[in-house]
Amino acid sequence: MDVKRAKYTSPFLVYAIVLSISIVLLIFTSITHYVNLSIKFVGNVILTPIILLSNVSSQALTSLSSSWTSFTRSIERIRELEEENEKLKKKSALVDYYETENKRLSIMLNVVQSLPYKVEVANIISSGFDSAEETIVVDKGMANGIVKNMPVIAYFMGNIALVGIVKEVYLTSSVIETILSPNINVGVMLESSQEVGILYGNGKLNGTSSVKYISDNINVRVGSERIFTFSKSLKYPGGILVGTVILSKKRERSRYQEVVVKPAIDIKNISSVMIIKER
């Protein structure tokens, strides 16, 4: 009886065991799948914003880096352009200087060729005129045939006029005493009356000269009367323009009047002079 029951029970037991194992496996698989889905869901919920933020940050950093690189290149380019601009400005200034200098030299050449004297053109090399003395220093001296007491003229604003006289001479330079110096004495003549007087300077600060020994009865045309060097002067050729009368001063109990002259040459604004070597 037991043998017969065991014969019919074994397949059923096996089937039950297999079924149980299958159910357990199915449940385990379901749980595992659920857990995986849960983990994946949680991961997506947590990681997606982080990934998005990371991507956005990365893009922002990349954009910022690109902008900074572009900015630094722009700054470098601006500096390069500024340097090029400065170089162009210097070249332009140099070109303007040479054009002005060529024009000045051309005018000077025409002036020199038109003069009835033999002259030596000299450049003013020092601003002695800025010192307390009313003198200028030029770059021509004994080596160029310059001697003391040679008259000096210049061209300025269409006028050829007297500047002064050579006071000191060195090998390659000379000192010119200008007509603004109180120590200079130049024989001059009024244009209209031919009245003769002695011109001396009133100092560079004053910027004028005066003529003394003009007869009191002479009518001087203030503002238009021109002054020229006296033709019989031993030091200066006659007829050189000196300036224009800007004031006449008559003194009591004196038979002379004194006139104030504005020089035709603005000495502080010239760069060269002409030293008369032969009349």
Disulfide bonds with the S-S distance in Angstrom:
none
